[in-house]
């Protein structure tokens, strides 16, 4: 029987866990509720840069020792940064979950920056930015976010830019680390054959030194700006991205938006894939995406094709959207894509890492547990 439990510590850290007694694995995540959206205009990309820097060494471990710490046990250690949060996570055998928690806690508490490492990592991130600029499919989303959301911090690139990364100083990174990686900004989530009370005791042991944050950051809701832009690049295919505002995480229609996205371009059975790729052969790649944030959402359609087919592709996408609006969705289609979405959710529930992430995000957004069956 799967059991969920939650505890809030005196220093503001929230601990959530879901017990899966049949699992041999345990997944632990430490979530820092800060991302690109929280950055000052003079520190663009600092959240992602900081995520990199913690792996360069702590007061107790070198970069190699960090990499080795869980790999020697057959486990995995990684991290990622989004526009709203940063996550450090570990997947490890259930008997070693405490080691996973200790290593993750070391990363978020004891970072030690050496001057040489600082400049080396700057160079690495500048190269990552350059790679993104060479990847048109990824670049087009950054351009869209920046143009559509204007001055909103939600529209900024997660990586920052070459100029902002070049300007960042060690002092800024350390200050950001101290201010953002604090009690009220941390959620620890665990899934697997874990005892919740033991997890809480581990968090108290390793993270009791974290202090509460002084004040809560209030974000202004972004406003979507309509625009059209053509960018010339020396590439073989033409890349197209169309977007519009959609449901946020908290919107009461978020599940309807998920079903609609699946129907429109979420898979091989979707309308766009079947009618533009399979029946007409106009594209190799076409799909829709639902980008949901705490208070905002975007639905986008992406396609890449031979330049001579671009007009036909754009007209085809527009025709599908108009048809959905005019003729509605049949009951058969609705049943098909509801089943597809439900199946995807239930299959994902069998993955320990997925459950670790799900209970953390539900705590972050709603402040409560939402079981898969609900």
KEMIBA-613333 format. One record per residue (C-alpha): residue number from 0; x, y, z. Coordinates in steps of 0.1 Angstrom, whole numbers, padded with zeros to 4 digits, m for minus. Example, Ala and Ser with C-alpha at 12.3 -4.5 7.8 and 13.67 -1.06 7.14 Angstrom:
% residues 2
<resi 0&X 0123&Y m0045&Z 0078>
<resi 1&X 0137&Y m0011&Z 0071>
This chain:
% residues 374
<resi 0&X 0000&Y 0000&Z 0000>
<resi 1&X 0014&Y 0034&Z m0010>
<resi 2&X 0014&Y 0059&Z 0018>
<resi 3&X 0021&Y 0096&Z 0017>
<resi 4&X 0033&Y 0117&Z 0046>
<resi 5&X 0044&Y 0153&Z 0051>
<resi 6&X 0063&Y 0171&Z 0078>
<resi 7&X 0073&Y 0208&Z 0081>
<resi 8&X 0105&Y 0215&Z 0101>
<resi 9&X 0111&Y 0245&Z 0124>
<resi 10&X 0134&Y 0261&Z 0098>
<resi 11&X 0107&Y 0260&Z 0071>
<resi 12&X 0119&Y 0229&Z 0052>
<resi 13&X 0090&Y 0207&Z 0040>
<resi 14&X 0096&Y 0170&Z 0038>
<resi 15&X 0072&Y 0149&Z 0017>
<resi 16&X 0075&Y 0112&Z 0010>
<resi 17&X 0056&Y 0084&Z m0007>
<resi 18&X 0062&Y 0048&Z 0005>
<resi 19&X 0064&Y 0022&Z m0022>
<resi 20&X 0071&Y m0011&Z m0003>
<resi 21&X 0078&Y m0032&Z m0034>
<resi 22&X 0105&Y m0010&Z m0048>
<resi 23&X 0142&Y m0018&Z m0047>
<resi 24&X 0151&Y 0018&Z m0055>
<resi 25&X 0148&Y 0051&Z m0037>
<resi 26&X 0146&Y 0085&Z m0053>
<resi 27&X 0155&Y 0116&Z m0032>
<resi 28&X 0152&Y 0152&Z m0044>
<resi 29&X 0161&Y 0185&Z m0028>
<resi 30&X 0141&Y 0212&Z m0045>
<resi 31&X 0151&Y 0249&Z m0043>
<resi 32&X 0122&Y 0272&Z m0050>
<resi 33&X 0142&Y 0296&Z m0071>
<resi 34&X 0148&Y 0297&Z m0109>
<resi 35&X 0152&Y 0320&Z m0138>
<resi 36&X 0121&Y 0339&Z m0127>
<resi 37&X 0137&Y 0350&Z m0095>
<resi 38&X 0169&Y 0365&Z m0110>
<resi 39&X 0178&Y 0401&Z m0109>
<resi 40&X 0183&Y 0417&Z m0144>
<resi 41&X 0220&Y 0419&Z m0137>
<resi 42&X 0223&Y 0382&Z m0128>
<resi 43&X 0207&Y 0365&Z m0157>
<resi 44&X 0215&Y 0328&Z m0157>
<resi 45&X 0228&Y 0327&Z m0122>
<resi 46&X 0204&Y 0300&Z m0110>
<resi 47&X 0216&Y 0276&Z m0137>
<resi 48&X 0253&Y 0287&Z m0132>
<resi 49&X 0249&Y 0280&Z m0095>
<resi 50&X 0235&Y 0245&Z m0102>
<resi 51&X 0268&Y 0238&Z m0121>
<resi 52&X 0290&Y 0253&Z m0094>
<resi 53&X 0279&Y 0231&Z m0066>
<resi 54&X 0292&Y 0201&Z m0084>
<resi 55&X 0327&Y 0216&Z m0086>
<resi 56&X 0333&Y 0209&Z m0049>
<resi 57&X 0320&Y 0213&Z m0013>
<resi 58&X 0338&Y 0218&Z 0020>
<resi 59&X 0340&Y 0180&Z 0023>
<resi 60&X 0342&Y 0167&Z m0012>
<resi 61&X 0361&Y 0174&Z m0045>
<resi 62&X 0343&Y 0174&Z m0078>
<resi 63&X 0355&Y 0138&Z m0084>
<resi 64&X 0344&Y 0127&Z m0050>
<resi 65&X 0309&Y 0141&Z m0056>
<resi 66&X 0307&Y 0122&Z m0089>
<resi 67&X 0320&Y 0090&Z m0073>
<resi 68&X 0298&Y 0092&Z m0042>
<resi 69&X 0268&Y 0075&Z m0056>
<resi 70&X 0281&Y 0059&Z m0088>
<resi 71&X 0302&Y 0035&Z m0067>
<resi 72&X 0269&Y 0022&Z m0052>
<resi 73&X 0253&Y 0019&Z m0086>
<resi 74&X 0233&Y 0051&Z m0081>
<resi 75&X 0228&Y 0083&Z m0101>
<resi 76&X 0232&Y 0119&Z m0091>
<resi 77&X 0220&Y 0149&Z m0112>
<resi 78&X 0203&Y 0183&Z m0112>
<resi 79&X 0183&Y 0206&Z m0134>
<resi 80&X 0172&Y 0242&Z m0134>
<resi 81&X 0138&Y 0256&Z m0147>
<resi 82&X 0123&Y 0290&Z m0148>
<resi 83&X 0107&Y 0284&Z m0114>
<resi 84&X 0129&Y 0260&Z m0094>
<resi 85&X 0161&Y 0240&Z m0092>
<resi 86&X 0162&Y 0204&Z m0083>
<resi 87&X 0191&Y 0182&Z m0071>
<resi 88&X 0182&Y 0145&Z m0072>
<resi 89&X 0195&Y 0110&Z m0066>
<resi 90&X 0183&Y 0076&Z m0076>
<resi 91&X 0199&Y 0048&Z m0055>
<resi 92&X 0192&Y 0014&Z m0040>
<resi 93&X 0168&Y 0017&Z m0010>
<resi 94&X 0194&Y 0005&Z 0015>
<resi 95&X 0216&Y 0035&Z 0005>
<resi 96&X 0190&Y 0062&Z 0006>
<resi 97&X 0206&Y 0079&Z 0035>
<resi 98&X 0239&Y 0083&Z 0016>
<resi 99&X 0219&Y 0099&Z m0013>
<resi 100&X 0203&Y 0124&Z 0011>
<resi 101&X 0237&Y 0132&Z 0027>
<resi 102&X 0254&Y 0139&Z m0006>
<resi 103&X 0225&Y 0161&Z m0018>
<resi 104&X 0225&Y 0180&Z 0015>
<resi 105&X 0262&Y 0185&Z 0011>
<resi 106&X 0256&Y 0201&Z m0023>
<resi 107&X 0230&Y 0225&Z m0012>
<resi 108&X 0247&Y 0235&Z 0021>
<resi 109&X 0285&Y 0233&Z 0017>
<resi 110&X 0295&Y 0247&Z m0017>
<resi 111&X 0331&Y 0258&Z m0019>
<resi 112&X 0341&Y 0279&Z m0049>
<resi 113&X 0377&Y 0280&Z m0061>
<resi 114&X 0387&Y 0308&Z m0084>
<resi 115&X 0400&Y 0285&Z m0111>
<resi 116&X 0369&Y 0263&Z m0110>
<resi 117&X 0347&Y 0294&Z m0112>
<resi 118&X 0363&Y 0306&Z m0145>
<resi 119&X 0364&Y 0271&Z m0160>
<resi 120&X 0327&Y 0267&Z m0154>
<resi 121&X 0320&Y 0301&Z m0169>
<resi 122&X 0337&Y 0288&Z m0201>
<resi 123&X 0316&Y 0256&Z m0200>
<resi 124&X 0283&Y 0275&Z m0198>
<resi 125&X 0293&Y 0299&Z m0225>
<resi 126&X 0299&Y 0268&Z m0247>
<resi 127&X 0265&Y 0255&Z m0236>
<resi 128&X 0249&Y 0288&Z m0247>
<resi 129&X 0267&Y 0285&Z m0281>
<resi 130&X 0255&Y 0249&Z m0285>
<resi 131&X 0219&Y 0261&Z m0279>
<resi 132&X 0222&Y 0288&Z m0305>
<resi 133&X 0233&Y 0260&Z m0329>
<resi 134&X 0202&Y 0239&Z m0320>
<resi 135&X 0174&Y 0257&Z m0339>
<resi 136&X 0147&Y 0236&Z m0323>
<resi 137&X 0158&Y 0247&Z m0288>
<resi 138&X 0167&Y 0283&Z m0298>
<resi 139&X 0133&Y 0290&Z m0313>
<resi 140&X 0116&Y 0284&Z m0279>
<resi 141&X 0140&Y 0308&Z m0262>
<resi 142&X 0132&Y 0334&Z m0288>
<resi 143&X 0095&Y 0329&Z m0285>
<resi 144&X 0095&Y 0332&Z m0247>
<resi 145&X 0116&Y 0364&Z m0249>
<resi 146&X 0093&Y 0380&Z m0275>
<resi 147&X 0060&Y 0368&Z m0262>
<resi 148&X 0066&Y 0376&Z m0225>
<resi 149&X 0084&Y 0408&Z m0230>
<resi 150&X 0099&Y 0422&Z m0198>
<resi 151&X 0086&Y 0394&Z m0176>
<resi 152&X 0114&Y 0375&Z m0159>
<resi 153&X 0095&Y 0343&Z m0170>
<resi 154&X 0106&Y 0350&Z m0206>
<resi 155&X 0143&Y 0349&Z m0199>
<resi 156&X 0166&Y 0321&Z m0211>
<resi 157&X 0174&Y 0297&Z m0183>
<resi 158&X 0211&Y 0297&Z m0194>
<resi 159&X 0213&Y 0335&Z m0195>
<resi 160&X 0235&Y 0350&Z m0222>
<resi 161&X 0273&Y 0353&Z m0229>
<resi 162&X 0273&Y 0389&Z m0215>
<resi 163&X 0254&Y 0382&Z m0183>
<resi 164&X 0275&Y 0350&Z m0175>
<resi 165&X 0307&Y 0370&Z m0182>
<resi 166&X 0297&Y 0397&Z m0157>
<resi 167&X 0287&Y 0373&Z m0128>
<resi 168&X 0312&Y 0374&Z m0099>
<resi 169&X 0320&Y 0348&Z m0072>
<resi 170&X 0306&Y 0372&Z m0046>
<resi 171&X 0272&Y 0373&Z m0064>
<resi 172&X 0270&Y 0335&Z m0067>
<resi 173&X 0278&Y 0330&Z m0030>
<resi 174&X 0253&Y 0356&Z m0020>
<resi 175&X 0226&Y 0340&Z m0042>
<resi 176&X 0235&Y 0306&Z m0027>
<resi 177&X 0231&Y 0319&Z 0009>
<resi 178&X 0199&Y 0338&Z 0002>
<resi 179&X 0180&Y 0314&Z m0020>
<resi 180&X 0191&Y 0280&Z m0006>
<resi 181&X 0173&Y 0285&Z 0027>
<resi 182&X 0147&Y 0268&Z 0048>
<resi 183&X 0114&Y 0283&Z 0034>
<resi 184&X 0128&Y 0277&Z m0001>
<resi 185&X 0134&Y 0240&Z 0003>
<resi 186&X 0113&Y 0209&Z m0003>
<resi 187&X 0128&Y 0175&Z 0003>
<resi 188&X 0109&Y 0147&Z m0015>
<resi 189&X 0114&Y 0110&Z m0013>
<resi 190&X 0098&Y 0080&Z m0030>
<resi 191&X 0106&Y 0043&Z m0026>
<resi 192&X 0107&Y 0018&Z 0003>
<resi 193&X 0114&Y 0047&Z 0027>
<resi 194&X 0103&Y 0053&Z 0063>
<resi 195&X 0091&Y 0089&Z 0065>
<resi 196&X 0102&Y 0095&Z 0101>
<resi 197&X 0137&Y 0083&Z 0092>
<resi 198&X 0138&Y 0106&Z 0062>
<resi 199&X 0127&Y 0135&Z 0085>
<resi 200&X 0154&Y 0127&Z 0110>
<resi 201&X 0180&Y 0126&Z 0081>
<resi 202&X 0169&Y 0160&Z 0069>
<resi 203&X 0171&Y 0174&Z 0104>
<resi 204&X 0206&Y 0159&Z 0108>
<resi 205&X 0219&Y 0173&Z 0075>
<resi 206&X 0199&Y 0205&Z 0069>
<resi 207&X 0191&Y 0218&Z 0104>
<resi 208&X 0216&Y 0247&Z 0098>
<resi 209&X 0194&Y 0262&Z 0071>
<resi 210&X 0176&Y 0294&Z 0082>
<resi 211&X 0142&Y 0306&Z 0072>
<resi 212&X 0140&Y 0332&Z 0044>
<resi 213&X 0134&Y 0368&Z 0055>
<resi 214&X 0105&Y 0376&Z 0031>
<resi 215&X 0085&Y 0359&Z 0004>
<resi 216&X 0090&Y 0369&Z m0032>
<resi 217&X 0058&Y 0379&Z m0050>
<resi 218&X 0058&Y 0375&Z m0088>
<resi 219&X 0037&Y 0395&Z m0112>
<resi 220&X 0016&Y 0375&Z m0136>
<resi 221&X 0031&Y 0377&Z m0171>
<resi 222&X 0012&Y 0391&Z m0200>
<resi 223&X 0013&Y 0374&Z m0234>
<resi 224&X 0022&Y 0397&Z m0263>
<resi 225&X 0012&Y 0388&Z m0299>
<resi 226&X 0040&Y 0391&Z m0324>
<resi 227&X 0053&Y 0377&Z m0357>
<resi 228&X 0090&Y 0374&Z m0365>
<resi 229&X 0111&Y 0358&Z m0392>
<resi 230&X 0148&Y 0351&Z m0385>
<resi 231&X 0171&Y 0342&Z m0413>
<resi 232&X 0196&Y 0314&Z m0406>
<resi 233&X 0218&Y 0293&Z m0429>
<resi 234&X 0200&Y 0260&Z m0422>
<resi 235&X 0185&Y 0233&Z m0444>
<resi 236&X 0150&Y 0234&Z m0429>
<resi 237&X 0126&Y 0261&Z m0419>
<resi 238&X 0116&Y 0259&Z m0383>
<resi 239&X 0082&Y 0272&Z m0372>
<resi 240&X 0067&Y 0279&Z m0337>
<resi 241&X 0032&Y 0291&Z m0330>
<resi 242&X 0021&Y 0298&Z m0295>
<resi 243&X m0008&Y 0312&Z m0274>
<resi 244&X m0017&Y 0316&Z m0237>
<resi 245&X m0031&Y 0285&Z m0220>
<resi 246&X m0039&Y 0271&Z m0185>
<resi 247&X m0015&Y 0274&Z m0156>
<resi 248&X m0008&Y 0247&Z m0130>
<resi 249&X m0035&Y 0262&Z m0108>
<resi 250&X m0061&Y 0267&Z m0135>
<resi 251&X m0093&Y 0246&Z m0131>
<resi 252&X m0091&Y 0237&Z m0168>
<resi 253&X m0055&Y 0223&Z m0166>
<resi 254&X m0066&Y 0187&Z m0173>
<resi 255&X m0087&Y 0198&Z m0202>
<resi 256&X m0056&Y 0216&Z m0216>
<resi 257&X m0036&Y 0185&Z m0212>
<resi 258&X m0061&Y 0164&Z m0231>
<resi 259&X m0064&Y 0191&Z m0258>
<resi 260&X m0026&Y 0192&Z m0262>
<resi 261&X m0025&Y 0154&Z m0266>
<resi 262&X m0052&Y 0156&Z m0292>
<resi 263&X m0036&Y 0184&Z m0311>
<resi 264&X 0001&Y 0173&Z m0313>
<resi 265&X 0010&Y 0153&Z m0283>
<resi 266&X 0018&Y 0120&Z m0300>
<resi 267&X 0017&Y 0098&Z m0331>
<resi 268&X m0021&Y 0096&Z m0330>
<resi 269&X m0026&Y 0134&Z m0327>
<resi 270&X m0043&Y 0154&Z m0354>
<resi 271&X m0013&Y 0173&Z m0365>
<resi 272&X 0010&Y 0143&Z m0367>
<resi 273&X m0015&Y 0122&Z m0386>
<resi 274&X m0028&Y 0149&Z m0411>
<resi 275&X 0004&Y 0169&Z m0418>
<resi 276&X 0031&Y 0143&Z m0414>
<resi 277&X 0016&Y 0110&Z m0421>
<resi 278&X m0011&Y 0118&Z m0448>
<resi 279&X 0007&Y 0147&Z m0465>
<resi 280&X 0044&Y 0141&Z m0458>
<resi 281&X 0050&Y 0178&Z m0454>
<resi 282&X 0072&Y 0175&Z m0423>
<resi 283&X 0095&Y 0151&Z m0404>
<resi 284&X 0088&Y 0167&Z m0370>
<resi 285&X 0056&Y 0183&Z m0357>
<resi 286&X 0043&Y 0184&Z m0322>
<resi 287&X 0026&Y 0206&Z m0296>
<resi 288&X 0037&Y 0214&Z m0261>
<resi 289&X 0020&Y 0225&Z m0229>
<resi 290&X 0043&Y 0247&Z m0208>
<resi 291&X 0027&Y 0252&Z m0174>
<resi 292&X 0038&Y 0275&Z m0146>
<resi 293&X 0023&Y 0283&Z m0112>
<resi 294&X 0003&Y 0313&Z m0126>
<resi 295&X 0007&Y 0311&Z m0163>
<resi 296&X 0007&Y 0287&Z m0192>
<resi 297&X 0016&Y 0285&Z m0229>
<resi 298&X 0005&Y 0261&Z m0257>
<resi 299&X 0028&Y 0259&Z m0286>
<resi 300&X 0030&Y 0241&Z m0319>
<resi 301&X 0064&Y 0234&Z m0335>
<resi 302&X 0072&Y 0221&Z m0370>
<resi 303&X 0103&Y 0217&Z m0391>
<resi 304&X 0101&Y 0212&Z m0429>
<resi 305&X 0116&Y 0219&Z m0463>
<resi 306&X 0113&Y 0257&Z m0469>
<resi 307&X 0091&Y 0250&Z m0500>
<resi 308&X 0065&Y 0233&Z m0477>
<resi 309&X 0063&Y 0260&Z m0450>
<resi 310&X 0032&Y 0278&Z m0463>
<resi 311&X 0013&Y 0245&Z m0466>
<resi 312&X 0024&Y 0235&Z m0431>
<resi 313&X 0013&Y 0268&Z m0415>
<resi 314&X m0021&Y 0266&Z m0434>
<resi 315&X m0025&Y 0230&Z m0423>
<resi 316&X m0020&Y 0239&Z m0386>
<resi 317&X m0044&Y 0268&Z m0389>
<resi 318&X m0069&Y 0247&Z m0406>
<resi 319&X m0068&Y 0220&Z m0378>
<resi 320&X m0072&Y 0247&Z m0351>
<resi 321&X m0102&Y 0263&Z m0369>
<resi 322&X m0118&Y 0229&Z m0375>
<resi 323&X m0115&Y 0220&Z m0338>
<resi 324&X m0131&Y 0253&Z m0329>
<resi 325&X m0158&Y 0251&Z m0355>
<resi 326&X m0168&Y 0214&Z m0354>
<resi 327&X m0157&Y 0207&Z m0319>
<resi 328&X m0143&Y 0174&Z m0307>
<resi 329&X m0162&Y 0141&Z m0312>
<resi 330&X m0170&Y 0120&Z m0282>
<resi 331&X m0149&Y 0092&Z m0297>
<resi 332&X m0118&Y 0115&Z m0299>
<resi 333&X m0124&Y 0127&Z m0264>
<resi 334&X m0126&Y 0092&Z m0250>
<resi 335&X m0095&Y 0082&Z m0270>
<resi 336&X m0073&Y 0110&Z m0257>
<resi 337&X m0086&Y 0109&Z m0221>
<resi 338&X m0076&Y 0072&Z m0220>
<resi 339&X m0042&Y 0081&Z m0235>
<resi 340&X m0036&Y 0108&Z m0209>
<resi 341&X m0048&Y 0086&Z m0180>
<resi 342&X m0027&Y 0058&Z m0192>
<resi 343&X 0004&Y 0080&Z m0194>
<resi 344&X m0002&Y 0093&Z m0158>
<resi 345&X m0007&Y 0058&Z m0144>
<resi 346&X 0023&Y 0043&Z m0162>
<resi 347&X 0044&Y 0072&Z m0149>
<resi 348&X 0032&Y 0064&Z m0114>
<resi 349&X 0052&Y 0032&Z m0116>
<resi 350&X 0085&Y 0051&Z m0119>
<resi 351&X 0100&Y 0061&Z m0085>
<resi 352&X 0117&Y 0092&Z m0099>
<resi 353&X 0084&Y 0103&Z m0114>
<resi 354&X 0066&Y 0100&Z m0081>
<resi 355&X 0094&Y 0118&Z m0062>
<resi 356&X 0090&Y 0147&Z m0087>
<resi 357&X 0052&Y 0146&Z m0087>
<resi 358&X 0048&Y 0149&Z m0049>
<resi 359&X 0073&Y 0177&Z m0047>
<resi 360&X 0057&Y 0197&Z m0075>
<resi 361&X 0022&Y 0192&Z m0059>
<resi 362&X 0036&Y 0205&Z m0026>
<resi 363&X 0052&Y 0234&Z m0044>
<resi 364&X 0022&Y 0245&Z m0064>
<resi 365&X m0008&Y 0234&Z m0042>
<resi 366&X 0007&Y 0228&Z m0008>
<resi 367&X m0009&Y 0194&Z m0006>
<resi 368&X m0008&Y 0158&Z m0018>
<resi 369&X m0026&Y 0148&Z m0049>
<resi 370&X m0027&Y 0110&Z m0054>
<resi 371&X m0025&Y 0096&Z m0089>
<resi 372&X m0060&Y 0082&Z m0087>
<resi 373&X m0075&Y 0117&Z m0082>
